[in-house]
Amino acid sequence: MALVKLRENPYSRSDSLYRKHGEIEDIMDEPWLGGPFPEFAGVYPPVIISKSGDTLVLRAELPGMKLKDIDVSISGCSIIIRGERYPDLEDTCMYHRRERDFGFFSRAVGLPENVNPDKCEAFYHNGVLKVLVTTKPDKGVKHINVRQIK
Amino acid sequence: MKSKSITKTGKKPIDSRQHTITDGGQWFIPAADIHETEESILFKVDMPGCSEDSISLDVRGDELVLTGHLAYDEEKDESLLYTEYDVGHYHRHFLLSGQYNLDKIDAGMKDGILDIKVPKFKKYKPKRLKVKAAA
């Protein structure tokens, strides 16, 4: 696994500028100091779920993935998103800054409604995964009689 | 060796005191990896949701200014149920030292990742010198 290398270059303005800024920023990113976002404790990818008629739309930002490295499946009331993001730069480069994360991910997202697994589609465009899930039609409300026990 | 798992996303909300943007919408600083080889400096910037048409990359003196507008693709009558991340446009500056030839920039966009390569001027590329045995 590559180690992050930072080489001091006293003649480079950009180098010292990034180092100072980066160090402070990295500390502020630690979850115990609040972090930049309400972090969902290592849950990746974060999702947005919305509804369009009978269809549930799930979106996740997954830039730089190959289709063969993303796996989307439906099980019961959950969508399971799994995959691996591989590093895309050689280890022999010198790093000035490293902010992007790589590795595997696996996540189950519970859906609020009954899904019809035969009518689901998933798309990947501009680094965003979009899953369209059709919900089963509601069987309606069934009235239950309340009886008195003597 | 088992590979590690991803735990964090890269983009951060912009600090509006550093960059005051009057354009509407939410703005973020995209995550970037900056690497250097003997020949050039390489940037890889994560901007999911952007395509090459919605990006503008400008060179202003020694500075690279990157702006990416998000193309919102909404389904018909879409209503939000649950959200774990914020969506918005991207903006970032990179201030480079004089070693790099900003006239020969090469940039490409694929699957939400912008790849920028700026070659070094010839005199800044490392040259291996031959060491002879001293007499």
Interface residues (C-beta under 8 A of the other chain):
Chain A: M1 Y11 S12 R13 S14 D15 L17 Y18 D29 P36 F37 E39 F40 G42 V43 Y44 P45 P46 V47 I48 I49 S50 K51 S52 G53 T55 L56 V57 E61 L62 P63 G64 M65 E84 R85 D88 L89 T92 C93 M94 Y95 H96 R97 R98 E99 R100 D101 F102 G103 F104 F105 S106 P112 Y124 H125 N126 G127 V128 K130 L132
Chain B: M1 S3 K4 S5 I6 T7 K8 T9 G10 K12 P13 A31 A32 D33 I34 H35 E36 T37 I41 L42 K44 D46 M47 P48 G49 C50 S51 A71 D73 E75 K76 D77 E78 S79 L80 L81 Y82 T83 E84 Y85 D86 V87 F94 L95 L96 S97 Q99 K110 D111 G112 I113
